[in-house]
Amino acid sequence: MSSGEYWFCLTHHRVEGQDGCRNADRLGPYPTEAEASRALDKVEERNEAWDHDPAWNDEELED
């Protein structure tokens, strides 16, 4: 893989190059294989941050 762009395939749970699975089934692109391999970790980190962001946490407003 030397296209300069990498994706993480959600179907096969592996890093792919440009000619991998369809884009709807993968995350990216990422500039390196290493970053693509951390795609699910990055999603989890972002979700955790957003879940605790007071600007978006409006559960107290719900009835």
MMTF fields as JSON, N, C-alpha, C and O atoms, coordinates in Angstrom:
{
  "mmtfVersion": "1.0.0",
  "mmtfProducer": "UNKNOWN",
  "numBonds": 251,
  "numAtoms": 252,
  "numGroups": 63,
  "numChains": 1,
  "numModels": 1,
  "chainsPerModel": [1],
  "groupsPerChain": [63],
  "chainIdList": ["A"],
  "bondAtomList": [4, 2, 8, 6, 12, 10, 16, 14, 20, 18, 24, 22, 28, 26, 32, 30, 36, 34, 40, 38, 44, 42, 48, 46, 52, 50, 56, 54, 60, 58, 64, 62, 68, 66, 72, 70, 76, 74, 80, 78, 84, 82, 88, 86, 92, 90, 96, 94, 100, 98, 104, 102, 108, 106, 112, 110, 116, 114, 120, 118, 124, 122, 128, 126, 132, 130, 136, 134, 140, 138, 144, 142, 148, 146, 152, 150, 156, 154, 160, 158, 164, 162, 168, 166, 172, 170, 176, 174, 180, 178, 184, 182, 188, 186, 192, 190, 196, 194, 200, 198, 204, 202, 208, 206, 212, 210, 216, 214, 220, 218, 224, 222, 228, 226, 232, 230, 236, 234, 240, 238, 244, 242, 248, 246],
  "bondOrderList": [1, 1, 1, 1, 1, 1, 1, 1, 1, 1, 1, 1, 1, 1, 1, 1, 1, 1, 1, 1, 1, 1, 1, 1, 1, 1, 1, 1, 1, 1, 1, 1, 1, 1, 1, 1, 1, 1, 1, 1, 1, 1, 1, 1, 1, 1, 1, 1, 1, 1, 1, 1, 1, 1, 1, 1, 1, 1, 1, 1, 1, 1],
  "groupList": [{"groupName": "MET", "atomNameList": ["N", "CA", "C", "O"], "elementList": ["N", "C", "C", "O"], "formalChargeList": [0, 0, 0, 0], "bondAtomList": [1, 0, 2, 1, 3, 2], "bondOrderList": [1, 1, 2], "singleLetterCode": "M", "chemCompType": "L-PEPTIDE LINKING"}, {"groupName": "SER", "atomNameList": ["N", "CA", "C", "O"], "elementList": ["N", "C", "C", "O"], "formalChargeList": [0, 0, 0, 0], "bondAtomList": [1, 0, 2, 1, 3, 2], "bondOrderList": [1, 1, 2], "singleLetterCode": "S", "chemCompType": "L-PEPTIDE LINKING"}, {"groupName": "GLY", "atomNameList": ["N", "CA", "C", "O"], "elementList": ["N", "C", "C", "O"], "formalChargeList": [0, 0, 0, 0], "bondAtomList": [1, 0, 2, 1, 3, 2], "bondOrderList": [1, 1, 2], "singleLetterCode": "G", "chemCompType": "PEPTIDE LINKING"}, {"groupName": "GLU", "atomNameList": ["N", "CA", "C", "O"], "elementList": ["N", "C", "C", "O"], "formalChargeList": [0, 0, 0, 0], "bondAtomList": [1, 0, 2, 1, 3, 2], "bondOrderList": [1, 1, 2], "singleLetterCode": "E", "chemCompType": "L-PEPTIDE LINKING"}, {"groupName": "TYR", "atomNameList": ["N", "CA", "C", "O"], "elementList": ["N", "C", "C", "O"], "formalChargeList": [0, 0, 0, 0], "bondAtomList": [1, 0, 2, 1, 3, 2], "bondOrderList": [1, 1, 2], "singleLetterCode": "Y", "chemCompType": "L-PEPTIDE LINKING"}, {"groupName": "TRP", "atomNameList": ["N", "CA", "C", "O"], "elementList": ["N", "C", "C", "O"], "formalChargeList": [0, 0, 0, 0], "bondAtomList": [1, 0, 2, 1, 3, 2], "bondOrderList": [1, 1, 2], "singleLetterCode": "W", "chemCompType": "L-PEPTIDE LINKING"}, {"groupName": "PHE", "atomNameList": ["N", "CA", "C", "O"], "elementList": ["N", "C", "C", "O"], "formalChargeList": [0, 0, 0, 0], "bondAtomList": [1, 0, 2, 1, 3, 2], "bondOrderList": [1, 1, 2], "singleLetterCode": "F", "chemCompType": "L-PEPTIDE LINKING"}, {"groupName": "CYS", "atomNameList": ["N", "CA", "C", "O"], "elementList": ["N", "C", "C", "O"], "formalChargeList": [0, 0, 0, 0], "bondAtomList": [1, 0, 2, 1, 3, 2], "bondOrderList": [1, 1, 2], "singleLetterCode": "C", "chemCompType": "L-PEPTIDE LINKING"}, {"groupName": "LEU", "atomNameList": ["N", "CA", "C", "O"], "elementList": ["N", "C", "C", "O"], "formalChargeList": [0, 0, 0, 0], "bondAtomList": [1, 0, 2, 1, 3, 2], "bondOrderList": [1, 1, 2], "singleLetterCode": "L", "chemCompType": "L-PEPTIDE LINKING"}, {"groupName": "THR", "atomNameList": ["N", "CA", "C", "O"], "elementList": ["N", "C", "C", "O"], "formalChargeList": [0, 0, 0, 0], "bondAtomList": [1, 0, 2, 1, 3, 2], "bondOrderList": [1, 1, 2], "singleLetterCode": "T", "chemCompType": "L-PEPTIDE LINKING"}, {"groupName": "HIS", "atomNameList": ["N", "CA", "C", "O"], "elementList": ["N", "C", "C", "O"], "formalChargeList": [0, 0, 0, 0], "bondAtomList": [1, 0, 2, 1, 3, 2], "bondOrderList": [1, 1, 2], "singleLetterCode": "H", "chemCompType": "L-PEPTIDE LINKING"}, {"groupName": "ARG", "atomNameList": ["N", "CA", "C", "O"], "elementList": ["N", "C", "C", "O"], "formalChargeList": [0, 0, 0, 0], "bondAtomList": [1, 0, 2, 1, 3, 2], "bondOrderList": [1, 1, 2], "singleLetterCode": "R", "chemCompType": "L-PEPTIDE LINKING"}, {"groupName": "VAL", "atomNameList": ["N", "CA", "C", "O"], "elementList": ["N", "C", "C", "O"], "formalChargeList": [0, 0, 0, 0], "bondAtomList": [1, 0, 2, 1, 3, 2], "bondOrderList": [1, 1, 2], "singleLetterCode": "V", "chemCompType": "L-PEPTIDE LINKING"}, {"groupName": "GLN", "atomNameList": ["N", "CA", "C", "O"], "elementList": ["N", "C", "C", "O"], "formalChargeList": [0, 0, 0, 0], "bondAtomList": [1, 0, 2, 1, 3, 2], "bondOrderList": [1, 1, 2], "singleLetterCode": "Q", "chemCompType": "L-PEPTIDE LINKING"}, {"groupName": "ASP", "atomNameList": ["N", "CA", "C", "O"], "elementList": ["N", "C", "C", "O"], "formalChargeList": [0, 0, 0, 0], "bondAtomList": [1, 0, 2, 1, 3, 2], "bondOrderList": [1, 1, 2], "singleLetterCode": "D", "chemCompType": "L-PEPTIDE LINKING"}, {"groupName": "ASN", "atomNameList": ["N", "CA", "C", "O"], "elementList": ["N", "C", "C", "O"], "formalChargeList": [0, 0, 0, 0], "bondAtomList": [1, 0, 2, 1, 3, 2], "bondOrderList": [1, 1, 2], "singleLetterCode": "N", "chemCompType": "L-PEPTIDE LINKING"}, {"groupName": "ALA", "atomNameList": ["N", "CA", "C", "O"], "elementList": ["N", "C", "C", "O"], "formalChargeList": [0, 0, 0, 0], "bondAtomList": [1, 0, 2, 1, 3, 2], "bondOrderList": [1, 1, 2], "singleLetterCode": "A", "chemCompType": "L-PEPTIDE LINKING"}, {"groupName": "PRO", "atomNameList": ["N", "CA", "C", "O"], "elementList": ["N", "C", "C", "O"], "formalChargeList": [0, 0, 0, 0], "bondAtomList": [1, 0, 2, 1, 3, 2], "bondOrderList": [1, 1, 2], "singleLetterCode": "P", "chemCompType": "L-PEPTIDE LINKING"}, {"groupName": "LYS", "atomNameList": ["N", "CA", "C", "O"], "elementList": ["N", "C", "C", "O"], "formalChargeList": [0, 0, 0, 0], "bondAtomList": [1, 0, 2, 1, 3, 2], "bondOrderList": [1, 1, 2], "singleLetterCode": "K", "chemCompType": "L-PEPTIDE LINKING"}],
  "groupTypeList": [0, 1, 1, 2, 3, 4, 5, 6, 7, 8, 9, 10, 10, 11, 12, 3, 2, 13, 14, 2, 7, 11, 15, 16, 14, 11, 8, 2, 17, 4, 17, 9, 3, 16, 3, 16, 1, 11, 16, 8, 14, 18, 12, 3, 3, 11, 15, 3, 16, 5, 14, 10, 14, 17, 16, 5, 15, 14, 3, 3, 8, 3, 14],
  "groupIdList": [1, 2, 3, 4, 5, 6, 7, 8, 9, 10, 11, 12, 13, 14, 15, 16, 17, 18, 19, 20, 21, 22, 23, 24, 25, 26, 27, 28, 29, 30, 31, 32, 33, 34, 35, 36, 37, 38, 39, 40, 41, 42, 43, 44, 45, 46, 47, 48, 49, 50, 51, 52, 53, 54, 55, 56, 57, 58, 59, 60, 61, 62, 63],
  "secStructList": [7, 7, 1, 1, 7, 3, 3, 3, 3, 6, 6, 6, 6, 3, 3, 3, 7, 6, 6, 1, 1, 7, 4, 4, 4, 3, 3, 3, 3, 3, 1, 1, 2, 2, 2, 2, 2, 6, 2, 2, 2, 2, 2, 2, 2, 2, 2, 2, 2, 2, 2, 6, 7, 6, 6, 6, 7, 7, 4, 4, 4, 7, 7],
  "xCoordList": [0.854, 0.0, 0.891, 1.601, 0.848, 1.662, 0.912, 1.533, -0.397, -1.204, -1.163, -1.57, -0.676, -0.645, -1.929, -2.013, -2.93, -4.179, -4.573, -4.449, -5.058, -5.423, -6.776, -7.14, -7.515, -8.827, -8.849, -8.076, -9.75, -9.982, -11.292, -12.335, -11.262, -12.457, -13.234, -12.704, -14.498, -15.365, -15.88, -16.323, -15.827, -16.264, -15.182, -15.464, -13.945, -12.841, -11.925, -11.028, -12.146, -11.34, -9.852, -9.037, -9.525, -8.121, -7.928, -8.887, -6.693, -6.331, -6.308, -5.807, -6.865, -6.906, -6.376, -6.361, -5.945, -5.547, -6.742, -7.886, -6.474, -7.521, -8.458, -9.657, -7.941, -8.747, -9.36, -9.467, -9.76, -10.368, -11.875, -12.398, -12.55, -14.015, -14.633, -13.934, -15.938, -16.625, -16.535, -16.462, -16.542, -16.344, -17.38, -17.073, -18.587, -19.632, -19.284, -19.859, -18.343, -17.962, -16.618, -16.037, -16.114, -14.805, -14.668, -15.444, -13.669, -13.384, -12.113, -11.163, -12.104, -10.905, -11.267, -12.442, -10.3, -8.928, -8.058, -8.343, -6.987, -5.956, -4.635, -4.444, -3.727, -2.479, -1.473, -0.574, -1.616, -0.68, -1.432, -2.57, -0.762, -1.343, -1.546, -2.548, -0.59, -0.671, -1.9, -2.59, -2.184, -3.378, -4.645, -5.6, -4.669, -5.845, -6.077, -7.223, -5.011, -5.168, -5.747, -6.275, -5.66, -6.224, -7.616, -8.119, -8.236, -9.51, -10.577, -11.243, -10.751, -11.796, -11.46, -12.357, -10.182, -9.775, -10.092, -10.564, -9.829, -10.09, -11.595, -12.0, -12.405, -13.859, -14.304, -15.105, -13.791, -14.158, -13.725, -14.48, -12.516, -12.024, -12.903, -13.244, -13.268, -14.119, -15.507, -16.053, -16.078, -17.405, -17.381, -18.294, -16.34, -16.204, -16.106, -16.739, -15.319, -15.174, -16.507, -16.881, -17.211, -18.49, -19.54, -20.37, -19.506, -20.465, -20.296, -21.25, -19.096, -18.818, -18.601, -18.088, -18.985, -18.847, -20.076, -21.186, -19.904, -21.064, -21.83, -23.011, -21.182, -21.87, -22.893, -23.838, -22.703, -23.61, -24.393, -25.243, -24.138, -24.806, -26.043, -25.968, -27.173, -28.409, -29.434, -30.635, -28.977, -29.894, -30.707, -31.839, -30.155, -30.878, -32.088, -32.998, -32.111, -33.218, -34.396, -35.497, -34.143, -35.21, -36.197, -35.819, -37.477, -38.529, -38.803, -39.657],
  "yCoordList": [-1.185, 0.0, 1.236, 1.501, 1.972, 3.177, 4.345, 5.256, 4.331, 5.391, 6.677, 7.726, 6.618, 7.791, 7.998, 8.917, 7.17, 7.225, 5.812, 4.858, 5.715, 4.415, 4.518, 5.572, 3.417, 3.344, 2.158, 1.212, 2.214, 1.076, 0.447, 1.098, -0.798, -1.507, -2.023, -2.772, -1.617, -2.048, -3.469, -4.104, -3.966, -5.329, -6.342, -7.359, -6.062, -7.004, -6.646, -7.416, -5.493, -5.024, -5.03, -5.585, -4.384, -4.253, -2.973, -2.387, -2.56, -1.377, -1.746, -2.801, -0.848, -1.064, 0.164, 1.27, -0.06, 1.031, 1.526, 1.199, 2.304, 2.925, 1.901, 2.156, 0.765, -0.247, -1.275, -2.45, -0.843, -1.752, -1.812, -1.613, -2.082, -2.169, -0.813, 0.198, -0.802, 0.456, 1.413, 0.985, 2.697, 3.714, 3.667, 4.042, 3.225, 3.151, 2.14, 2.172, 1.247, 0.2, 0.449, -0.46, 1.69, 1.944, 3.373, 4.255, 3.585, 4.894, 5.442, 4.699, 6.72, 7.34, 8.309, 8.626, 8.772, 8.278, 8.859, 9.917, 8.13, 8.536, 8.625, 7.908, 9.492, 9.668, 8.528, 8.38, 7.717, 6.613, 5.346, 5.392, 4.219, 2.942, 2.916, 2.395, 3.48, 3.481, 4.238, 3.782, 5.392, 6.152, 5.399, 5.389, 4.777, 4.004, 2.832, 2.487, 2.222, 1.076, 1.492, 0.649, 2.777, 3.295, 3.898, 4.563, 3.691, 4.336, 4.091, 5.035, 2.867, 2.572, 3.184, 3.624, 3.214, 3.874, 5.361, 5.948, 5.961, 7.392, 7.686, 8.679, 6.833, 6.996, 6.924, 7.744, 5.958, 5.804, 7.028, 7.516, 7.518, 8.704, 9.918, 10.666, 10.112, 11.253, 11.136, 12.119, 9.942, 9.747, 10.041, 10.672, 9.585, 9.834, 11.339, 11.845, 12.04, 13.487, 14.195, 15.094, 13.8, 14.435, 14.122, 14.972, 12.921, 12.55, 13.416, 13.612, 13.929, 14.729, 16.201, 16.944, 16.629, 18.034, 18.797, 18.52, 19.754, 20.466, 21.27, 21.563, 21.617, 22.358, 21.479, 21.992, 20.144, 19.232, 18.35, 17.58, 18.436, 17.571, 18.3, 19.057, 18.064, 18.75, 17.806, 18.072, 16.716, 15.765, 16.415, 16.004, 17.416, 18.078, 18.838, 19.127, 19.171, 19.919, 19.032, 19.519, 17.711, 16.799, 16.561, 16.504, 16.421, 16.147, 14.67, 14.247],
  "zCoordList": [0.0, 0.0, 0.0, 0.97, -1.07, -1.122, -1.743, -2.291, -1.665, -2.259, -1.457, -1.956, -0.214, 0.643, 1.413, 2.228, 1.179, 1.921, 2.325, 1.557, 3.58, 4.13, 4.82, 5.342, 4.817, 5.444, 6.385, 6.231, 7.373, 8.238, 7.816, 7.879, 7.391, 6.927, 8.126, 8.948, 8.22, 9.311, 9.111, 10.067, 7.9, 7.607, 7.969, 8.603, 7.566, 7.75, 8.924, 9.267, 9.534, 10.672, 10.358, 11.094, 9.223, 8.843, 8.035, 7.533, 7.922, 7.143, 5.667, 5.278, 4.852, 3.404, 2.684, 3.223, 1.463, 0.59, -0.191, 0.124, -1.196, -2.004, -2.633, -2.75, -3.034, -3.733, -2.788, -3.137, -1.6, -0.638, -0.811, -1.908, 0.265, 0.27, -0.037, -0.115, -0.208, -0.531, 0.65, 1.802, 0.359, 1.387, 2.494, 3.625, 2.212, 3.236, 4.33, 5.417, 4.037, 4.984, 5.645, 6.238, 5.547, 6.13, 6.634, 6.266, 7.482, 8.055, 7.415, 7.17, 7.15, 6.591, 5.494, 5.307, 4.783, 4.728, 5.826, 6.387, 6.114, 7.053, 6.284, 5.301, 6.721, 5.978, 6.139, 5.312, 7.201, 7.416, 7.814, 8.281, 7.613, 8.039, 9.546, 10.035, 10.281, 11.746, 12.225, 13.136, 11.622, 12.02, 11.654, 12.43, 10.502, 10.095, 11.039, 11.326, 11.519, 12.42, 13.768, 14.493, 14.117, 15.369, 15.17, 16.074, 14.043, 13.717, 14.78, 15.205, 15.212, 16.198, 17.558, 18.277, 17.91, 19.155, 19.091, 20.065, 17.943, 17.776, 17.866, 18.47, 17.275, 17.361, 18.818, 19.265, 19.55, 20.962, 21.774, 22.614, 21.524, 22.234, 21.953, 22.868, 20.694, 20.329, 20.935, 21.436, 20.893, 21.493, 22.981, 23.515, 23.641, 25.078, 25.356, 26.283, 24.56, 24.739, 24.492, 25.245, 23.459, 23.141, 24.203, 24.525, 24.741, 25.79, 27.039, 27.792, 27.257, 28.447, 28.133, 28.97, 26.943, 26.546, 27.036, 26.58, 27.957, 28.497, 27.437, 27.62, 26.359, 25.301, 24.573, 23.972, 24.626, 23.927, 24.869, 24.421, 26.142, 27.119, 27.64, 28.608, 26.991, 27.373, 27.995, 27.935, 28.586, 29.214, 30.319, 30.571, 30.981, 32.057, 31.566, 32.343, 30.268, 29.701, 29.296, 29.042, 29.239, 28.814, 29.951, 31.121, 29.582, 30.574, 30.663, 31.443]
}
